[in-house]
Amino acid sequence: MHLRTPAALLALLLAGAALAGEASRAAAAAEKAESFTVDSRDYPWSAIGRLNRSTGGFCTGVLIGPRIVLTAAHCLYYKRTSHWLPPEAIHFLAGYSRGEFGGHSLARDYAVAPGYDPAKPAAIGTEPTDWALVLLEEPLGDAAGYLGWAAKSAQAPTDLTHPNGRLLEAGYRQSRAHLLSVRSGCEVVALAANGVFLHSCDSIQGESGSPLIIFAQGAFQVVGVQVARITSRKSGALGAAIAPDPASLSKFHFGHATHPEDWGNSEARIPAKRRAPVATVQQLLARLGYDPGSADGVMREKTTDAVKRFQRDHGHPPDGVVSVALLGQLIEALR
């Protein structure tokens, strides 16, 4: 969704928002953002997938439980017929990459956030409810893993850009539809009281439903869902995301019975049989000036040595082990 927003309207809609910087700072932050593609077989990327619609087009979604996918509500609405899509028209491909995927499931059902009206004209003021949860037929999260869901009370601009947390956006953009694209270094520009926040990583079509993620306390957590791209003459292009409140889960009612194990417990789950994120680690090591050899996902002595050098330089025990924690440390070091 793309919104062209005059500066005056943008200021009105964000009245009372906590500003993290001016428009010039947002532009500078966008230039600093690191963008890279990743191996979707590696966790946490394996928990993110393409949400395909049988009517055509796609969005992005993220597993937050074994059978629960978080996405944008407007992705489930078919404008040509002015009707919501039937669940069987929605396909979720976990860890999708170049025609391959870690798991596939049709939707059994879905629930849209209370108050969302797809018939209303698109505007920032209507987007706090533009999110939905999709209930899958298959528990893909058992094999792909899933991400935790950070508490809304922690989602303030100072927290999202805290040195201990790195804000990422991961999604399938139309211009690179068959590879998961990740951007790190996204800065929160404004946080409105209604839970909408603007950030410096503007989105491209296809990235609706993409998760905004932080790495904190050794885990990747979802703090927002991408819903729109905002443009204005003053601020340029910004991403608009929603910070859903986990407490609102109790308001979601599916037409099919669910079980507690379908939802997870709001904490990230790294699958036991998931391989270490070697390919992504190799790519980030090279960006930081540590030569790990080819970024092919093959662990070799050169990669181990590069990991140890990075760990020593950043005050971590130099064990040379590739792990999800190491991946988070590398992402933090990109600043």
The 8 nearest C-alpha neighbors of each residue, nearest first, counted from 0:
[[1, 227, 228, 2, 226, 204, 207, 121],
 [0, 2, 228, 227, 229, 3, 230, 204],
 [3, 1, 229, 4, 228, 230, 0, 227],
 [4, 2, 230, 229, 231, 1, 5, 228],
 [3, 5, 231, 230, 2, 9, 6, 8],
 [6, 4, 8, 231, 7, 9, 3, 232],
 [5, 7, 9, 8, 231, 10, 233, 4],
 [6, 8, 10, 9, 5, 11, 4, 12],
 [9, 7, 11, 5, 10, 6, 12, 4],
 [8, 10, 6, 12, 11, 7, 4, 5],
 [9, 11, 7, 13, 8, 12, 14, 6],
 [12, 10, 8, 14, 13, 9, 7, 6],
 [13, 11, 9, 10, 14, 8, 124, 123],
 [14, 12, 10, 16, 11, 191, 15, 9],
 [15, 13, 11, 16, 12, 10, 191, 9],
 [14, 16, 13, 17, 191, 192, 12, 190],
 [17, 15, 191, 13, 190, 14, 18, 189],
 [16, 18, 190, 189, 19, 15, 191, 156],
 [19, 17, 189, 20, 188, 16, 190, 21],
 [18, 20, 188, 189, 187, 156, 17, 21],
 [21, 19, 18, 188, 24, 22, 25, 189],
 [20, 22, 24, 23, 25, 19, 188, 18],
 [23, 21, 234, 25, 24, 233, 26, 20],
 [24, 22, 26, 25, 21, 27, 234, 20],
 [23, 25, 27, 21, 22, 26, 20, 28],
 [26, 24, 22, 28, 23, 199, 27, 29],
 [27, 25, 29, 23, 24, 28, 22, 30],
 [28, 26, 24, 30, 29, 25, 23, 31],
 [27, 29, 25, 31, 30, 26, 199, 24],
 [30, 28, 199, 26, 32, 27, 31, 200],
 [29, 31, 27, 28, 32, 26, 33, 25],
 [32, 30, 28, 29, 33, 27, 184, 334],
 [33, 31, 184, 29, 183, 30, 185, 28],
 [32, 34, 183, 182, 184, 31, 35, 333],
 [35, 33, 182, 181, 32, 183, 180, 36],
 [34, 36, 181, 180, 182, 37, 33, 183],
 [37, 35, 180, 179, 181, 178, 38, 34],
 [36, 38, 279, 39, 179, 35, 180, 181],
 [37, 39, 40, 41, 278, 279, 36, 44],
 [40, 38, 94, 45, 44, 41, 37, 96],
 [39, 41, 45, 38, 94, 42, 101, 44],
 [42, 40, 276, 39, 45, 44, 38, 43],
 [43, 41, 44, 45, 276, 40, 46, 273],
 [42, 44, 45, 46, 41, 146, 219, 145],
 [43, 45, 42, 39, 47, 46, 41, 94],
 [44, 46, 94, 42, 39, 40, 143, 43],
 [47, 45, 145, 143, 44, 62, 144, 43],
 [48, 46, 61, 44, 45, 93, 94, 60],
 [49, 47, 93, 94, 92, 60, 95, 59],
 [48, 50, 59, 92, 91, 51, 58, 60],
 [49, 51, 91, 58, 59, 57, 90, 60],
 [52, 50, 57, 90, 89, 49, 91, 56],
 [51, 53, 89, 54, 55, 88, 57, 56],
 [52, 54, 88, 55, 89, 51, 90, 56],
 [55, 53, 52, 56, 88, 77, 84, 51],
 [56, 54, 52, 53, 57, 51, 88, 77],
 [57, 55, 52, 51, 54, 58, 205, 53],
 [56, 58, 51, 50, 205, 52, 49, 55],
 [57, 59, 205, 50, 207, 206, 49, 208],
 [60, 58, 49, 208, 209, 50, 170, 206],
 [59, 61, 70, 208, 48, 69, 209, 68],
 [62, 60, 47, 68, 69, 46, 48, 63],
 [61, 63, 68, 145, 46, 64, 67, 47],
 [64, 62, 145, 146, 67, 68, 147, 61],
 [63, 65, 263, 262, 67, 66, 62, 145],
 [140, 64, 66, 138, 261, 141, 139, 67],
 [65, 67, 138, 135, 261, 64, 134, 139],
 [66, 68, 64, 134, 133, 62, 63, 65],
 [69, 67, 62, 133, 61, 132, 63, 60],
 [68, 70, 132, 61, 60, 131, 62, 133],
 [71, 69, 208, 60, 131, 130, 132, 72],
 [72, 70, 130, 208, 73, 129, 74, 131],
 [73, 71, 130, 131, 129, 74, 75, 111],
 [72, 74, 76, 75, 71, 129, 117, 130],
 [75, 73, 72, 71, 76, 58, 207, 70],
 [76, 74, 73, 72, 84, 83, 77, 71],
 [75, 77, 83, 73, 74, 84, 82, 78],
 [78, 76, 82, 79, 81, 83, 80, 84],
 [77, 79, 81, 80, 76, 82, 83, 117],
 [80, 78, 77, 81, 82, 76, 54, 83],
 [79, 81, 82, 78, 77, 83, 76, 84],
 [82, 80, 78, 79, 77, 83, 76, 118],
 [83, 81, 80, 77, 76, 84, 78, 79],
 [82, 84, 76, 77, 75, 85, 81, 80],
 [83, 85, 76, 75, 77, 86, 82, 88],
 [84, 86, 87, 88, 83, 89, 108, 75],
 [87, 85, 106, 108, 88, 89, 107, 84],
 [86, 88, 89, 85, 106, 105, 107, 90],
 [89, 87, 53, 86, 85, 52, 84, 90],
 [90, 88, 52, 87, 86, 106, 105, 51],
 [91, 89, 105, 51, 50, 104, 52, 106],
 [90, 92, 50, 104, 103, 49, 93, 51],
 [93, 91, 103, 48, 49, 95, 102, 100],
 [92, 94, 48, 102, 101, 95, 47, 100],
 [93, 95, 45, 39, 100, 48, 101, 47],
 [94, 96, 100, 93, 92, 48, 99, 49],
 [95, 97, 178, 99, 177, 98, 100, 39],
 [98, 96, 177, 99, 178, 95, 100, 176],
 [97, 99, 96, 95, 100, 177, 178, 92],
 [100, 98, 96, 97, 95, 101, 94, 92],
 [101, 99, 95, 94, 102, 93, 92, 96],
 [100, 102, 94, 93, 95, 143, 40, 45],
 [101, 103, 93, 100, 92, 139, 104, 94],
 [104, 102, 92, 91, 93, 105, 90, 101],
 [103, 105, 91, 137, 90, 136, 135, 106],
 [104, 106, 90, 136, 89, 87, 135, 91],
 [105, 107, 135, 86, 108, 89, 136, 134],
 [108, 106, 136, 135, 134, 86, 105, 87],
 [107, 109, 134, 86, 106, 133, 253, 254],
 [108, 110, 133, 134, 132, 253, 111, 86],
 [109, 111, 132, 131, 253, 251, 252, 133],
 [110, 112, 131, 72, 130, 113, 132, 109],
 [111, 113, 128, 131, 130, 115, 114, 110],
 [114, 112, 115, 111, 128, 250, 251, 110],
 [113, 115, 128, 116, 112, 111, 129, 125],
 [114, 116, 128, 113, 129, 112, 117, 111],
 [115, 117, 118, 119, 114, 125, 129, 128],
 [118, 116, 119, 115, 73, 76, 120, 121],
 [119, 117, 116, 120, 81, 121, 78, 115],
 [118, 120, 117, 116, 121, 125, 122, 115],
 [121, 119, 122, 118, 117, 125, 116, 123],
 [120, 122, 119, 125, 123, 2, 126, 0],
 [123, 121, 124, 125, 120, 126, 2, 119],
 [124, 122, 126, 125, 12, 121, 195, 127],
 [123, 125, 122, 126, 12, 127, 121, 193],
 [126, 124, 123, 122, 127, 128, 121, 129],
 [125, 127, 129, 128, 123, 124, 122, 195],
 [128, 126, 129, 195, 241, 125, 194, 193],
 [127, 129, 115, 126, 112, 130, 114, 113],
 [130, 128, 126, 72, 71, 127, 115, 73],
 [131, 129, 71, 72, 128, 112, 70, 111],
 [130, 132, 111, 72, 70, 112, 110, 71],
 [131, 133, 69, 110, 68, 109, 67, 70],
 [132, 134, 109, 68, 67, 108, 135, 106],
 [133, 135, 67, 108, 109, 107, 66, 106],
 [136, 134, 106, 66, 107, 137, 105, 104],
 [135, 137, 107, 106, 105, 104, 134, 138],
 [136, 138, 135, 104, 139, 66, 105, 103],
 [139, 137, 66, 65, 140, 141, 135, 136],
 [140, 138, 141, 137, 65, 142, 143, 102],
 [65, 139, 141, 144, 143, 142, 138, 145],
 [140, 142, 139, 65, 144, 138, 143, 270],
 [141, 143, 140, 144, 139, 270, 273, 272],
 [144, 142, 140, 46, 45, 141, 139, 270],
 [145, 143, 140, 270, 269, 268, 46, 142],
 [144, 146, 62, 63, 46, 268, 140, 267],
 [147, 145, 267, 63, 220, 219, 268, 62],
 [146, 148, 267, 266, 220, 265, 221, 63],
 [147, 149, 221, 265, 220, 266, 222, 150],
 [150, 148, 222, 220, 221, 151, 147, 153],
 [151, 149, 152, 153, 245, 148, 244, 154],
 [150, 152, 154, 244, 153, 149, 242, 243],
 [151, 153, 150, 154, 155, 244, 149, 242],
 [154, 152, 151, 150, 155, 158, 149, 159],
 [153, 155, 151, 152, 158, 159, 156, 222],
 [154, 156, 158, 157, 153, 159, 190, 152],
 [157, 155, 159, 158, 187, 160, 19, 154],
 [156, 158, 160, 155, 159, 161, 19, 154],
 [159, 157, 161, 155, 156, 160, 154, 153],
 [158, 160, 156, 161, 157, 164, 155, 166],
 [159, 161, 158, 157, 156, 164, 186, 165],
 [160, 162, 158, 164, 163, 159, 157, 165],
 [163, 161, 164, 160, 165, 331, 158, 159],
 [164, 162, 161, 215, 165, 214, 331, 216],
 [163, 165, 215, 214, 161, 213, 162, 159],
 [166, 164, 213, 214, 331, 167, 160, 184],
 [167, 165, 213, 185, 212, 184, 183, 159],
 [168, 166, 183, 212, 211, 182, 185, 213],
 [167, 169, 211, 182, 181, 210, 212, 183],
 [170, 168, 181, 180, 209, 210, 182, 167],
 [171, 169, 209, 206, 179, 180, 59, 172],
 [172, 170, 179, 206, 176, 205, 59, 180],
 [171, 173, 205, 206, 175, 176, 174, 203],
 [172, 174, 176, 205, 175, 204, 171, 203],
 [173, 175, 172, 176, 203, 204, 171, 205],
 [176, 174, 172, 173, 177, 178, 171, 180],
 [175, 177, 173, 172, 171, 178, 174, 205],
 [178, 176, 97, 96, 175, 179, 98, 171],
 [179, 177, 96, 176, 175, 180, 97, 171],
 [178, 180, 171, 170, 36, 37, 181, 169],
 [181, 179, 36, 170, 169, 35, 171, 178],
 [180, 182, 169, 35, 34, 168, 36, 179],
 [183, 181, 34, 168, 33, 167, 32, 35],
 [184, 182, 167, 33, 185, 32, 166, 34],
 [183, 185, 32, 166, 186, 33, 334, 165],
 [186, 184, 200, 199, 166, 183, 32, 167],
 [187, 185, 199, 198, 188, 184, 160, 28],
 [186, 188, 198, 156, 189, 197, 19, 199],
 [187, 189, 19, 198, 197, 20, 18, 186],
 [190, 188, 18, 197, 196, 17, 19, 187],
 [189, 191, 196, 16, 17, 195, 197, 192],
 [192, 190, 16, 195, 193, 13, 194, 196],
 [191, 193, 194, 16, 190, 15, 195, 13],
 [194, 192, 191, 195, 127, 190, 124, 241],
 [193, 195, 242, 192, 191, 241, 127, 196],
 [196, 194, 241, 191, 240, 193, 127, 190],
 [197, 195, 190, 240, 189, 239, 191, 241],
 [196, 198, 239, 189, 188, 238, 187, 237],
 [199, 197, 187, 188, 238, 186, 200, 237],
 [198, 200, 29, 237, 186, 185, 25, 201],
 [201, 199, 185, 238, 198, 29, 237, 202],
 [200, 202, 238, 237, 236, 228, 199, 203],
 [201, 203, 228, 238, 206, 200, 204, 227],
 [202, 204, 172, 206, 205, 173, 201, 228],
 [205, 203, 173, 206, 172, 202, 207, 0],
 [206, 204, 172, 58, 173, 207, 171, 57],
 [205, 207, 170, 172, 209, 171, 204, 59],
 [208, 206, 226, 225, 58, 209, 205, 59],
 [207, 209, 70, 71, 59, 225, 60, 224],
 [210, 208, 170, 59, 225, 206, 207, 224],
 [209, 211, 224, 223, 168, 212, 169, 221],
 [212, 210, 168, 223, 167, 222, 221, 224],
 [213, 211, 221, 167, 220, 166, 222, 210],
 [214, 212, 166, 165, 164, 220, 219, 215],
 [213, 215, 219, 164, 218, 165, 327, 220],
 [214, 216, 164, 217, 218, 163, 213, 219],
 [217, 215, 218, 214, 163, 219, 164, 324],
 [216, 218, 215, 324, 214, 219, 327, 323],
 [219, 217, 214, 215, 216, 220, 267, 324],
 [220, 218, 214, 213, 146, 212, 215, 147],
 [221, 219, 147, 148, 213, 212, 146, 149],
 [220, 222, 212, 148, 211, 223, 149, 147],
 [223, 221, 149, 212, 211, 242, 220, 148],
 [222, 224, 242, 211, 241, 221, 240, 210],
 [223, 225, 210, 240, 241, 208, 209, 211],
 [224, 226, 240, 208, 209, 207, 239, 210],
 [227, 225, 207, 240, 239, 71, 208, 224],
 [228, 226, 0, 239, 1, 238, 225, 229],
 [227, 229, 238, 1, 202, 201, 237, 239],
 [230, 228, 2, 237, 236, 3, 238, 1],
 [229, 231, 236, 3, 235, 4, 237, 2],
 [232, 230, 4, 235, 5, 233, 234, 6],
 [233, 231, 235, 234, 6, 230, 5, 4],
 [232, 234, 231, 235, 6, 22, 23, 5],
 [235, 233, 22, 231, 232, 236, 230, 23],
 [234, 236, 231, 230, 232, 233, 237, 26],
 [237, 235, 230, 229, 201, 234, 228, 231],
 [238, 236, 201, 229, 199, 198, 228, 200],
 [237, 239, 201, 228, 198, 197, 202, 200],
 [240, 238, 197, 227, 228, 226, 196, 225],
 [239, 241, 225, 224, 226, 196, 195, 223],
 [240, 242, 195, 223, 224, 194, 127, 243],
 [241, 243, 223, 194, 222, 195, 244, 151],
 [244, 242, 241, 245, 223, 151, 194, 222],
 [243, 245, 151, 246, 247, 242, 150, 248],
 [246, 244, 247, 248, 243, 150, 151, 148],
 [247, 245, 244, 248, 249, 250, 150, 151],
 [246, 248, 249, 245, 250, 244, 251, 243],
 [249, 247, 250, 246, 251, 245, 244, 252],
 [248, 250, 247, 251, 246, 252, 245, 244],
 [251, 249, 248, 247, 252, 113, 112, 246],
 [252, 250, 248, 249, 110, 253, 112, 247],
 [251, 253, 250, 110, 254, 249, 255, 109],
 [254, 252, 255, 110, 109, 108, 251, 256],
 [253, 255, 252, 108, 256, 109, 110, 107],
 [256, 254, 253, 257, 108, 107, 252, 134],
 [255, 257, 254, 258, 253, 252, 108, 134],
 [258, 256, 255, 261, 259, 253, 262, 260],
 [257, 259, 260, 261, 256, 262, 263, 66],
 [260, 258, 261, 262, 257, 263, 264, 64],
 [259, 261, 258, 262, 263, 65, 64, 264],
 [262, 260, 66, 65, 259, 258, 263, 64],
 [263, 261, 64, 260, 259, 67, 264, 65],
 [262, 264, 64, 260, 265, 261, 65, 259],
 [263, 265, 266, 262, 64, 147, 260, 259],
 [266, 264, 147, 148, 263, 267, 63, 149],
 [267, 265, 147, 264, 148, 268, 146, 263],
 [268, 266, 147, 146, 145, 218, 269, 219],
 [267, 269, 144, 145, 270, 146, 266, 147],
 [268, 270, 144, 271, 267, 145, 42, 273],
 [271, 269, 144, 273, 272, 142, 268, 143],
 [270, 272, 273, 269, 142, 274, 144, 268],
 [273, 271, 270, 274, 142, 269, 143, 275],
 [274, 272, 270, 271, 275, 42, 41, 269],
 [273, 275, 272, 276, 41, 42, 40, 277],
 [274, 276, 277, 322, 321, 41, 273, 323],
 [277, 275, 41, 279, 278, 280, 42, 274],
 [276, 278, 296, 280, 275, 279, 281, 321],
 [279, 277, 296, 281, 294, 280, 295, 276],
 [278, 280, 282, 281, 277, 276, 37, 283],
 [279, 281, 277, 283, 282, 278, 326, 284],
 [282, 280, 294, 284, 278, 279, 283, 291],
 [281, 283, 279, 285, 280, 294, 284, 278],
 [284, 282, 286, 280, 285, 281, 279, 287],
 [283, 285, 289, 287, 281, 286, 282, 280],
 [284, 286, 289, 288, 290, 282, 283, 287],
 [287, 285, 283, 284, 288, 282, 289, 333],
 [286, 288, 284, 285, 289, 283, 333, 332],
 [287, 289, 285, 286, 290, 284, 283, 309],
 [288, 290, 284, 285, 305, 287, 291, 309],
 [289, 291, 285, 292, 305, 288, 284, 302],
 [292, 290, 302, 305, 301, 281, 289, 285],
 [291, 293, 290, 301, 302, 294, 281, 299],
 [294, 292, 295, 291, 281, 296, 297, 282],
 [293, 295, 281, 278, 282, 296, 292, 279],
 [296, 294, 293, 297, 278, 281, 277, 292],
 [295, 297, 278, 277, 294, 298, 281, 276],
 [298, 296, 295, 299, 277, 278, 294, 293],
 [299, 297, 302, 296, 277, 300, 303, 301],
 [300, 298, 302, 301, 297, 303, 292, 291],
 [299, 301, 303, 302, 304, 298, 291, 305],
 [302, 300, 304, 291, 299, 303, 292, 305],
 [301, 303, 291, 305, 299, 300, 304, 298],
 [302, 304, 319, 300, 306, 305, 301, 307],
 [303, 305, 307, 301, 306, 302, 300, 308],
 [306, 304, 302, 308, 291, 307, 303, 289],
 [307, 305, 303, 319, 309, 304, 308, 310],
 [306, 308, 317, 319, 310, 304, 309, 305],
 [309, 307, 305, 311, 310, 306, 312, 304],
 [308, 310, 306, 312, 307, 311, 313, 305],
 [311, 309, 315, 307, 317, 313, 308, 312],
 [312, 310, 308, 314, 313, 309, 317, 315],
 [311, 313, 309, 310, 314, 308, 315, 307],
 [314, 312, 310, 311, 315, 309, 332, 308],
 [313, 315, 311, 312, 310, 316, 317, 309],
 [314, 316, 310, 313, 311, 317, 312, 309],
 [315, 317, 318, 310, 311, 314, 307, 319],
 [318, 316, 307, 310, 319, 311, 315, 308],
 [317, 319, 320, 316, 307, 310, 306, 303],
 [320, 318, 307, 303, 306, 317, 321, 304],
 [319, 321, 318, 322, 303, 306, 325, 317],
 [322, 320, 325, 275, 277, 319, 276, 323],
 [321, 323, 325, 324, 275, 320, 326, 276],
 [322, 324, 326, 325, 327, 276, 275, 321],
 [323, 325, 327, 322, 326, 217, 328, 218],
 [326, 324, 328, 322, 327, 323, 321, 329],
 [327, 325, 323, 329, 324, 328, 280, 330],
 [326, 328, 330, 324, 325, 329, 214, 331],
 [329, 327, 325, 331, 326, 330, 332, 324],
 [330, 328, 332, 326, 331, 327, 325, 283],
 [329, 331, 327, 332, 333, 328, 326, 165],
 [330, 332, 328, 329, 333, 165, 327, 334],
 [331, 333, 329, 330, 334, 328, 287, 313],
 [332, 334, 330, 331, 329, 287, 33, 184],
 [333, 332, 331, 184, 330, 31, 32, 183]]
